[in-house]
Amino acid sequence: MRQSEYKRQIQSSTTRELENMLKEEGKNLYGLRQQIAMKQLDNPLAIRDSRKRVARILTVLRERELKEQVKA
């Protein structure tokens, strides 16, 4: 999935879906770290991409949190 498609998917997701995506991406990142420790990871850039996806999700969640605070 391209970055722009992923960003659109994140923006259009609900908060509950984002939390689930964050949990899944965290598990994925953990697995990648385990693979690199055991010298089984073929693509070390996958860790960087996974960390960026986590950061994007957290950013959107924080933006939504701040919007709710402003409304209240």
C-alpha positions as a printed Julia matrix, in Angstrom:
72×3 Matrix{Float64}:
   0.0     0.0    0.0
   1.33    3.4   -0.94
   1.83    6.08   1.69
  -0.88    8.34   0.33
  -3.39    5.47   0.32
  -2.4     4.52   3.86
  -2.8     8.12   5.05
  -6.27    8.33   3.49
  -7.22    5.03   5.1
  -6.07    6.28   8.51
  -7.93    9.58   8.16
 -11.17    7.84   7.19
 -10.98    5.21   9.97
 -12.83    5.49  13.25
 -10.98    5.89  16.52
 -11.75    2.29  17.48
 -10.34    1.05  14.16
  -7.21    3.16  14.65
  -6.66    1.66  18.09
  -6.94   -1.82  16.6
  -4.57   -0.88  13.77
  -2.12    0.47  16.33
  -2.25   -2.76  18.31
  -1.68   -4.87  15.18
   1.17   -2.67  13.99
   2.77   -2.93  17.44
   2.65   -6.71  17.22
   4.11   -6.54  13.73
   6.95   -4.3   14.93
   7.68   -6.64  17.81
   7.87   -9.57  15.38
  10.22   -7.67  13.11
  12.5    -6.88  16.03
  12.54  -10.54  17.0
  13.44  -11.5   13.44
  16.29   -9.03  13.28
  17.64  -10.33  16.58
  17.67  -13.87  15.18
  19.18  -12.7   11.87
  16.09  -13.8    9.92
  14.87  -10.44   8.67
  15.28  -10.09   4.92
  14.29   -6.42   4.68
  15.6    -4.28   7.56
  13.76   -1.25   6.15
  10.51   -2.94   7.18
  11.21   -1.86  10.77
  11.48    1.77   9.71
   8.25    1.54   7.72
   6.45   -0.08  10.64
   7.62    2.62  13.05
   6.41    5.29  10.64
   2.99    3.65  10.4
   2.76    3.61  14.21
   3.72    7.3   14.32
   1.1     8.19  11.7
  -1.63    6.41  13.64
  -0.6     8.06  16.91
  -0.56   11.46  15.2
  -4.11   11.08  13.92
  -5.31    9.89  17.32
  -3.69   12.9   18.99
  -5.21   15.3   16.44
  -8.65   13.9   17.17
  -8.06   14.17  20.91
  -7.08   17.82  20.58
 -10.12   18.58  18.4
 -12.38   17.14  21.09
 -10.7    19.24  23.77
 -11.27   22.39  21.74
 -14.95   21.56  21.27
 -15.49   21.07  25.0
